[in-house]
Amino acid sequence: MRPIRNVSLGVALLWCMTSQASPIFYTATDLADDIAGEDLWRYDYEVANTTGFDIGYFAIYFDIFDTDFRLISDPFFGDEIDPADYTTPLGWSGTGLPHDFFFGDEGQFIFGMDAGLFGPTSAANAVPGFSVTFIWNGLSGVPTSQFFEYFDDPEGFIPVGSSFTQLREPPQSVPEPGNTALLIGLGLLALAVRRRRTVPIRDGA
C-alpha cells in the first residue's frame, strides 16, 4: 500500500500529471445519512486509458484523515469494507481496502478487467459504472479529487503512472429522509390551497 503523500506536493503536481496520465473522472454525491453524525457520500467514476499502452489495474486512494468506511468483520482478514459499498461494471472486478492506521496506509479502491488488459481508449469513451460509498470527515465541506495509480501488470506492485481524478460534474446531494417528507408535505399543502382557490363561486339564487 502507498504511504500518506505530501498534500502540498500533490497539489503542485496536479496540473502536469493529469495532462499526461490515464484520466479517471468522478462525480461526488451526498447521500442520506443512516447514522447520526456521519456524512455519507458516494464517488462515481468513469475510467479511460489515454496512455497508449495497456493497463492491468487501477488503485484509487482515500485520504486516511478525511474519509472512513462502513466495515464488516471478516473471520480471516479482520475488518474489511462492506462489498455492497463499491461497484464495478460488467467485465470488471474490484476490491476495497480499509485504512491501516497501524502502518499509516490509506484505504484503496482497486479494480481491473476480469480478462486481459484495459487497452487504449479516448476520454470521450470512458467506461462508467465504478463507485465507492464512504464517510466524509473532511473540513472542505465536499469531497475533492483523489490520487490514483495504474499498473501495467495485473499481478504487479510497481505503478507505471499516477494522476488525480478529475471532476466530471459539481457535487450532488440526495435529500435526507426527513427533508423529503417535509417537501412532500409542503407540496400537498400547496396543492390543497391551490384547489381551494380555484373552486368556482356558485350563485346562491
Protein Blocks (a to p, Z undefined) as FASTA:
>chain_A
ZZdddfklmmmmmmmmmmmmccddddddddddfbghiacdddddddddfeopacfbdcdd
ddfklpccdddddfklopaddfklpccdehiacddddddfknopacddddddfehcdddd
dfklccehiacddddfbfnopacdddddddfbfkbcbdfbdcddddfbdcdddddfklmm
mmmmmmmmmmmmmmmmmpccddfZZ
